[in-house]
Each structure stands twice: as C-alpha cells, then as structure tokens.
Amino acid sequence: MGLFDWKHWLVILLVALVLFGSKRLKSLGADLGEAITGFRRAVRSEEQAAPAEASARLDSAAEVSGKDTAKR
C-alpha cells in the first residue's frame, strides 16, 4: 500500500465534489485538458522547428565560408 489507498482518493473526490459542485469540477477538468493539449502542441511544434533552424544555420555558415562545414 502506498501513501494513498483508493479509499483515500474516493474521500478526496467526494470532498472536492461537495466543495466545488459537479459543474465546476467538469469545467475545471475541461480547462485542464485544454491546457495540457495546448502544451503538447507547443512542444511538438518547437521540436519540429528546432531541426529546421539548425539546418538553416549550417547552410548559411557554409555559404559564408564558401566551403563544406562537414568533417571528412
């Protein structure tokens, strides 16, 4: 058994339901889900942009120096 058993989580959920109400909990869950989705999209787009920027930097460095930057 860990720190919290399933019974503890059930009590916490019931207390939250009493304090906030079901509509408020539903909207909080939806907002949290949208925030997580937005974060994942931002991370994914950043990962896709990073290799393209690095490639562009290497291309511009090769043009400035006039030679191939890769080691042979």
Phi, psi and omega in degrees: 000138179271195179296319179241123175274169180298332179292322178297316179296325178296317179295317179298318178297318179295319178296317178297322179296319179291318183290316188257336184086158186290324180294319180293319178295323179296316180291325177296318178296318179295318179296319179295318178298318178295322179294318179295318179298316178297321178296315180297320178297318180295318179295316180298316181292326178293320179294325180285328181283328184299311179296325179294320178294319180296320178296319179295322179295318179295320179296317180291327177293322179292323179292321181292314183280339178078011179220169181287132182271352181281140178281141180245000000 
